[in-house]
Amino acid sequence: MQLITINYDNLAHIHATHEFTKPTVPTDYPAVFDGGLGTLPGVVHLHIDDPIQPVSSRPRRIPITLEKEISRELDNLVKEGVICPVNEQSEWVSQMVVTTRKSGAIRICIDLRPLNVVLKRLHYQQ
Protein backbone atom coordinates (compact mmCIF):
# COMPACT_ATOMS: atom_id res chain seq x y z
CA MET A 1 0.00 0.00 0.00
CA GLN A 2 1.86 3.08 -1.24
CA LEU A 3 0.26 6.27 0.05
CA ILE A 4 3.15 8.66 -0.52
CA THR A 5 5.60 8.72 -3.38
CA ILE A 6 8.78 10.73 -2.94
CA ASN A 7 10.78 11.86 -5.93
CA TYR A 8 14.26 12.27 -4.41
CA ASP A 9 15.58 14.02 -7.53
CA ASN A 10 13.33 17.02 -6.78
CA LEU A 11 14.65 17.33 -3.22
CA ALA A 12 18.10 18.26 -4.48
CA HIS A 13 16.69 21.41 -6.11
CA ILE A 14 15.13 22.89 -2.97
CA HIS A 15 16.93 26.00 -1.76
CA ALA A 16 16.59 27.54 1.65
CA THR A 17 14.87 30.91 1.39
CA HIS A 18 15.63 32.02 4.95
CA GLU A 19 19.04 32.11 6.53
CA PHE A 20 18.89 31.27 10.22
CA THR A 21 20.86 33.71 12.31
CA LYS A 22 21.16 34.57 15.97
CA PRO A 23 17.88 36.00 17.30
CA THR A 24 17.81 39.78 17.52
CA VAL A 25 15.14 40.04 20.23
CA PRO A 26 17.62 40.96 23.02
CA THR A 27 19.12 43.75 20.90
CA ASP A 28 15.69 44.95 19.74
CA TYR A 29 14.41 45.23 23.35
CA PRO A 30 17.40 46.20 25.52
CA ALA A 31 15.24 47.44 28.42
CA VAL A 32 13.80 43.94 28.87
CA PHE A 33 17.10 42.12 28.46
CA ASP A 34 19.40 44.19 30.64
CA GLY A 35 21.41 41.19 31.85
CA GLY A 36 19.80 41.03 35.28
CA LEU A 37 17.02 38.89 36.64
CA GLY A 38 13.46 39.96 36.03
CA THR A 39 10.41 39.89 38.25
CA LEU A 40 6.73 39.56 37.60
CA PRO A 41 4.33 42.14 39.04
CA GLY A 42 1.92 41.24 41.81
CA VAL A 43 1.86 38.91 44.78
CA VAL A 44 1.49 35.14 44.55
CA HIS A 45 -0.55 33.23 47.14
CA LEU A 46 0.08 29.50 47.42
CA HIS A 47 -2.66 27.37 48.98
CA ILE A 48 -1.74 24.12 50.72
CA ASP A 49 -4.00 21.24 51.74
CA ASP A 50 -4.76 21.72 55.44
CA PRO A 51 -4.32 18.15 56.75
CA ILE A 52 -0.82 17.85 55.27
CA GLN A 53 2.09 18.07 57.70
CA PRO A 54 4.85 20.52 56.68
CA VAL A 55 8.02 18.96 55.31
CA SER A 56 11.41 20.04 56.62
CA SER A 57 14.05 18.38 54.44
CA ARG A 58 17.57 18.01 55.78
CA PRO A 59 20.24 19.95 53.90
CA ARG A 60 22.25 18.25 51.18
CA ARG A 61 25.97 18.03 51.57
CA ILE A 62 27.98 20.77 49.91
CA PRO A 63 31.53 20.10 48.72
CA ILE A 64 34.05 22.07 50.75
CA THR A 65 35.72 23.30 47.57
CA LEU A 66 32.47 25.05 46.50
CA GLU A 67 31.52 26.66 49.84
CA LYS A 68 33.08 30.07 49.09
CA GLU A 69 31.56 30.24 45.61
CA ILE A 70 28.15 29.21 46.94
CA SER A 71 28.32 31.82 49.70
CA ARG A 72 29.26 34.46 47.11
CA GLU A 73 26.37 33.41 44.85
CA LEU A 74 23.87 33.45 47.75
CA ASP A 75 25.06 36.95 48.73
CA ASN A 76 24.61 38.05 45.12
CA LEU A 77 21.05 36.64 45.03
CA VAL A 78 20.22 38.51 48.26
CA LYS A 79 21.68 41.72 46.81
CA GLU A 80 19.59 41.35 43.63
CA GLY A 81 16.43 40.74 45.68
CA VAL A 82 15.84 37.20 44.40
CA ILE A 83 15.98 35.67 47.89
CA CYS A 84 15.92 37.10 51.40
CA PRO A 85 17.57 35.77 54.56
CA VAL A 86 15.34 34.03 57.10
CA ASN A 87 16.40 34.30 60.74
CA GLU A 88 13.60 32.31 62.37
CA GLN A 89 12.46 28.71 62.09
CA SER A 90 10.18 27.75 59.25
CA GLU A 91 7.81 24.82 58.93
CA TRP A 92 8.71 24.27 55.28
CA VAL A 93 12.39 23.76 54.47
CA SER A 94 13.46 22.66 50.99
CA GLN A 95 16.82 21.31 49.97
CA MET A 96 19.26 23.50 48.11
CA VAL A 97 20.81 21.81 45.09
CA VAL A 98 24.11 23.09 43.73
CA THR A 99 25.36 22.33 40.23
CA THR A 100 28.25 23.62 38.17
CA ARG A 101 27.54 25.03 34.72
CA LYS A 102 29.72 24.29 31.70
CA SER A 103 31.25 27.74 32.11
CA GLY A 104 32.32 26.84 35.66
CA ALA A 105 29.79 29.17 37.31
CA ILE A 106 27.64 27.93 40.18
CA ARG A 107 23.91 27.34 39.74
CA ILE A 108 21.76 27.17 42.87
CA CYS A 109 18.37 25.47 42.68
CA ILE A 110 15.76 24.43 45.23
CA ASP A 111 14.16 21.00 45.32
CA LEU A 112 10.46 21.85 45.68
CA ARG A 113 9.02 18.38 44.98
CA PRO A 114 7.60 17.92 48.53
CA LEU A 115 5.85 21.30 48.31
CA ASN A 116 4.53 20.64 44.79
CA VAL A 117 2.77 17.50 46.04
CA VAL A 118 0.62 19.42 48.54
CA LEU A 119 -0.15 22.61 46.59
CA LYS A 120 -3.76 23.20 45.62
CA ARG A 121 -3.84 24.10 41.97
CA LEU A 122 -6.20 26.74 40.65
CA HIS A 123 -8.18 25.52 37.65
CA TYR A 124 -8.81 29.05 36.40
CA GLN A 125 -6.86 32.25 36.04
CA GLN A 126 -7.47 35.07 38.48
C-alpha positions in Angstrom: 0.0 0.0 0.0 1.9 3.1 -1.2 0.3 6.3 0.0 3.2 8.7 -0.5 5.6 8.7 -3.4 8.8 10.7 -2.9 10.8 11.9 -5.9 14.3 12.3 -4.4 15.6 14.0 -7.5 13.3 17.0 -6.8 14.6 17.3 -3.2 18.1 18.3 -4.5 16.7 21.4 -6.1 15.1 22.9 -3.0 16.9 26.0 -1.8 16.6 27.5 1.7 14.9 30.9 1.4 15.6 32.0 4.9 19.0 32.1 6.5 18.9 31.3 10.2 20.9 33.7 12.3 21.2 34.6 16.0 17.9 36.0 17.3 17.8 39.8 17.5 15.1 40.0 20.2 17.6 41.0 23.0 19.1 43.8 20.9 15.7 44.9 19.7 14.4 45.2 23.3 17.4 46.2 25.5 15.2 47.4 28.4 13.8 43.9 28.9 17.1 42.1 28.5 19.4 44.2 30.6 21.4 41.2 31.8 19.8 41.0 35.3 17.0 38.9 36.6 13.5 40.0 36.0 10.4 39.9 38.2 6.7 39.6 37.6 4.3 42.1 39.0 1.9 41.2 41.8 1.9 38.9 44.8 1.5 35.1 44.6 -0.6 33.2 47.1 0.1 29.5 47.4 -2.7 27.4 49.0 -1.7 24.1 50.7 -4.0 21.2 51.7 -4.8 21.7 55.4 -4.3 18.2 56.8 -0.8 17.9 55.3 2.1 18.1 57.7 4.9 20.5 56.7 8.0 19.0 55.3 11.4 20.0 56.6 14.1 18.4 54.4 17.6 18.0 55.8 20.2 20.0 53.9 22.2 18.2 51.2 26.0 18.0 51.6 28.0 20.8 49.9 31.5 20.1 48.7 34.0 22.1 50.8 35.7 23.3 47.6 32.5 25.0 46.5 31.5 26.7 49.8 33.1 30.1 49.1 31.6 30.2 45.6 28.1 29.2 46.9 28.3 31.8 49.7 29.3 34.5 47.1 26.4 33.4 44.8 23.9 33.5 47.7 25.1 36.9 48.7 24.6 38.0 45.1 21.1 36.6 45.0 20.2 38.5 48.3 21.7 41.7 46.8 19.6 41.3 43.6 16.4 40.7 45.7 15.8 37.2 44.4 16.0 35.7 47.9 15.9 37.1 51.4 17.6 35.8 54.6 15.3 34.0 57.1 16.4 34.3 60.7 13.6 32.3 62.4 12.5 28.7 62.1 10.2 27.8 59.2 7.8 24.8 58.9 8.7 24.3 55.3 12.4 23.8 54.5 13.5 22.7 51.0 16.8 21.3 50.0 19.3 23.5 48.1 20.8 21.8 45.1 24.1 23.1 43.7 25.4 22.3 40.2 28.2 23.6 38.2 27.5 25.0 34.7 29.7 24.3 31.7 31.2 27.7 32.1 32.3 26.8 35.7 29.8 29.2 37.3 27.6 27.9 40.2 23.9 27.3 39.7 21.8 27.2 42.9 18.4 25.5 42.7 15.8 24.4 45.2 14.2 21.0 45.3 10.5 21.9 45.7 9.0 18.4 45.0 7.6 17.9 48.5 5.9 21.3 48.3 4.5 20.6 44.8 2.8 17.5 46.0 0.6 19.4 48.5 -0.1 22.6 46.6 -3.8 23.2 45.6 -3.8 24.1 42.0 -6.2 26.7 40.6 -8.2 25.5 37.7 -8.8 29.1 36.4 -6.9 32.2 36.0 -7.5 35.1 38.5 
